[in-house]
Amino acid sequence: MTWPLIFITILGVINFAMHRAVLERGHPLTDQMPDYLAVLGGRLTFLAEFAVLLAALMLAANGWPDMLGAYLAYTALNAMAAWVILRRRA
């Protein structure tokens, strides 16, 4: 049961790094965020990222080892979105 938690934590660190890279890039899409999300330079969105990570960890710790696959898929989607934004293809 510990391995899914370790891998989810590692994926969480990767998600936070991608999130930060997108916010620091200054892409025009980040300028279109609603005012309530733009608080603190968009850093409030890290709270949502943390909530997803916390939910995945709690579910995995309580007998849902398949949550690793779901969080891996979430990370893959985040990686694709970050790549598109950072490469300025959007």
Backbone as numpy.savetxt, mean C-alpha at the origin, in Angstrom:
# Nx Ny Nz CAx CAy CAz Cx Cy Cz
2.19 -20.79 11.12 1.36 -19.59 11.12 2.23 -18.33 11.12
3.47 -18.43 11.53 4.32 -17.25 11.62 4.81 -16.77 10.25
5.05 -17.69 9.33 5.59 -17.30 8.02 4.66 -16.36 7.26
3.35 -16.63 7.24 2.49 -15.65 6.55 2.59 -14.26 7.16
2.74 -14.17 8.47 2.84 -12.87 9.12 4.14 -12.16 8.74
5.21 -12.92 8.66 6.50 -12.33 8.28 6.44 -11.83 6.84
5.90 -12.64 5.93 5.84 -12.23 4.53 4.88 -11.05 4.33
3.76 -11.04 5.04 2.83 -9.91 4.94 3.49 -8.64 5.44
4.28 -8.74 6.51 4.99 -7.57 7.02 6.00 -7.05 6.01
6.73 -7.94 5.38 7.70 -7.54 4.35 6.97 -6.88 3.18
5.86 -7.47 2.75 5.08 -6.87 1.67 4.53 -5.51 2.08
4.19 -5.37 3.36 3.70 -4.09 3.86 4.77 -3.01 3.77
6.00 -3.35 4.10 7.11 -2.39 3.97 7.27 -1.99 2.51
7.16 -2.94 1.61 7.27 -2.65 0.18 6.14 -1.73 -0.26
4.92 -1.99 0.22 3.79 -1.13 -0.14 3.99 0.29 0.36
4.47 0.44 1.58 4.72 1.78 2.11 5.80 2.50 1.30
6.83 1.78 0.88 7.90 2.39 0.07 7.36 2.84 -1.28
6.53 2.02 -1.91 5.95 2.41 -3.19 5.03 3.62 -3.01
4.25 3.61 -1.95 3.33 4.70 -1.66 4.10 6.01 -1.49
5.18 5.95 -0.74 6.01 7.14 -0.51 6.63 7.64 -1.81
7.12 6.71 -2.63 7.73 7.11 -3.90 6.73 7.83 -4.79
5.51 7.35 -4.82 4.48 7.98 -5.64 4.16 9.37 -5.11
4.03 9.51 -3.79 3.72 10.81 -3.22 4.86 11.81 -3.43
6.09 11.36 -3.33 7.23 12.26 -3.47 7.52 12.64 -4.92
7.01 11.89 -5.84 7.26 12.15 -7.26 6.58 13.44 -7.71
5.47 13.80 -7.06 4.78 15.02 -7.43 4.02 14.91 -8.73
3.48 13.74 -9.01 2.71 13.51 -10.22 1.42 14.34 -10.18
0.95 14.80 -11.32 -0.29 15.58 -11.34 -1.50 14.85 -10.74
-1.48 13.52 -10.78 -2.58 12.77 -10.16 -2.66 13.02 -8.66
-1.52 13.21 -8.02 -1.55 13.46 -6.58 -2.08 14.85 -6.27
-2.01 15.76 -7.23 -2.57 17.09 -7.04 -4.09 17.09 -7.12
-4.66 16.02 -7.66 -6.10 15.93 -7.82 -6.78 15.27 -6.62
-6.02 14.96 -5.57 -6.61 14.35 -4.39 -7.57 15.33 -3.72
-8.65 14.82 -3.14 -9.56 15.71 -2.42 -8.82 16.41 -1.27
-9.34 17.55 -0.86 -8.69 18.34 0.18 -8.49 17.57 1.48
-9.46 16.73 1.85 -9.32 16.00 3.11 -8.21 14.95 3.05
-7.83 14.51 1.86 -6.71 13.57 1.73 -5.39 14.29 1.53
-5.45 15.53 1.08 -4.24 16.30 0.83 -3.65 16.88 2.11
-4.31 16.63 3.24 -3.80 17.12 4.53 -2.40 16.54 4.75
-1.51 17.35 5.24 -0.13 16.94 5.51 0.58 16.47 4.24
0.29 17.07 3.14 0.97 16.73 1.90 0.61 15.35 1.37
-0.57 14.89 1.66 -1.01 13.57 1.19 -0.59 12.44 2.11
0.06 12.77 3.19 0.55 11.74 4.10 -0.58 11.04 4.85
-1.76 11.65 4.86 -2.90 11.02 5.53 -3.29 9.71 4.85
-2.92 9.56 3.58 -3.25 8.33 2.86 -2.47 7.13 3.40
-1.38 7.40 4.13 -0.65 6.30 4.76 -1.52 5.58 5.79
-2.49 6.28 6.35 -3.40 5.68 7.32 -4.22 4.57 6.66
-4.67 4.81 5.45 -5.42 3.78 4.72 -4.51 2.58 4.41
-3.28 2.86 4.02 -2.32 1.79 3.73 -2.07 0.95 4.99
-1.94 1.63 6.13 -1.73 0.93 7.38 -2.95 0.09 7.76
-4.14 0.61 7.51 -5.37 -0.14 7.84 -5.46 -1.44 7.05
-5.08 -1.40 5.77 -5.09 -2.61 4.95 -4.06 -3.61 5.47
-2.87 -3.12 5.81 -1.83 -4.00 6.35 -2.26 -4.61 7.67
-2.82 -3.80 8.55 -3.26 -4.30 9.85 -4.36 -5.35 9.71
-5.30 -5.11 8.81 -6.36 -6.08 8.58 -5.80 -7.41 8.07
-4.86 -7.33 7.13 -4.25 -8.55 6.59 -3.50 -9.31 7.67
-2.76 -8.59 8.50 -2.02 -9.24 9.59 -2.96 -9.88 10.60
-4.02 -9.17 10.96 -4.95 -9.70 11.96 -5.69 -10.93 11.43
-6.10 -10.89 10.17 -6.79 -12.05 9.60 -5.85 -13.25 9.48
-4.62 -13.00 9.05 -3.65 -14.10 8.94 -3.33 -14.69 10.31
-3.25 -13.84 11.33 -2.94 -14.32 12.67 -4.09 -15.10 13.29
-5.29 -14.88 12.79 -6.46 -15.55 13.35 -7.00 -16.66 12.46
-6.10 -17.32 11.76 -6.49 -18.53 11.04 -6.84 -18.34 9.58
-6.43 -17.27 8.97 -6.68 -17.05 7.55 -5.34 -16.99 6.82
-4.62 -18.10 6.70 -3.30 -18.06 6.05 -3.38 -17.69 4.56
-4.55 -17.85 3.95 -4.71 -17.46 2.54 -4.67 -15.95 2.36
-4.68 -15.22 3.47 -4.59 -13.77 3.40 -3.26 -13.35 2.78
-2.25 -14.20 2.90 -0.95 -13.91 2.27 -1.12 -13.77 0.76
-1.85 -14.67 0.15 -2.09 -14.59 -1.29 -2.87 -13.35 -1.67
-3.86 -13.00 -0.86 -4.66 -11.81 -1.14 -3.81 -10.54 -1.01
-2.97 -10.49 0.03 -2.13 -9.31 0.22 -1.03 -9.25 -0.84
-0.58 -10.40 -1.28 0.38 -10.44 -2.38 -0.24 -9.88 -3.66
-1.49 -10.24 -3.92 -2.19 -9.69 -5.09 -2.36 -8.18 -4.95
-2.69 -7.71 -3.75 -2.83 -6.28 -3.48 -1.50 -5.56 -3.74
-0.41 -6.17 -3.30 0.92 -5.59 -3.52 1.25 -5.55 -5.01
0.90 -6.59 -5.73 1.16 -6.63 -7.17 0.39 -5.52 -7.89
-0.86 -5.32 -7.50 -1.65 -4.24 -8.10 -1.06 -2.87 -7.75
-0.62 -2.71 -6.51 0.04 -1.47 -6.11 1.31 -1.24 -6.92
2.07 -2.30 -7.15 3.31 -2.18 -7.91 3.04 -1.76 -9.34
2.01 -2.34 -9.94 1.66 -1.95 -11.31 1.21 -0.49 -11.37
0.39 -0.09 -10.41 -0.08 1.30 -10.39 1.08 2.26 -10.15
1.97 1.92 -9.23 3.13 2.77 -8.95 4.02 2.88 -10.17
4.21 1.76 -10.88 5.04 1.78 -12.09 4.44 2.71 -13.13
3.12 2.63 -13.32 2.45 3.48 -14.30 2.60 4.95 -13.91
2.40 5.25 -12.64 2.49 6.64 -12.18 3.93 7.16 -12.25
4.87 6.36 -11.77 6.26 6.81 -11.74 6.87 6.91 -13.14
6.40 6.12 -14.07 6.88 6.19 -15.44 6.12 7.23 -16.26
5.23 7.92 -15.58 4.40 8.98 -16.19 3.63 8.49 -17.41
3.07 7.30 -17.27 2.24 6.75 -18.34 0.77 7.05 -18.09
0.46 7.63 -16.95 -0.94 7.96 -16.64 -1.15 9.45 -16.74
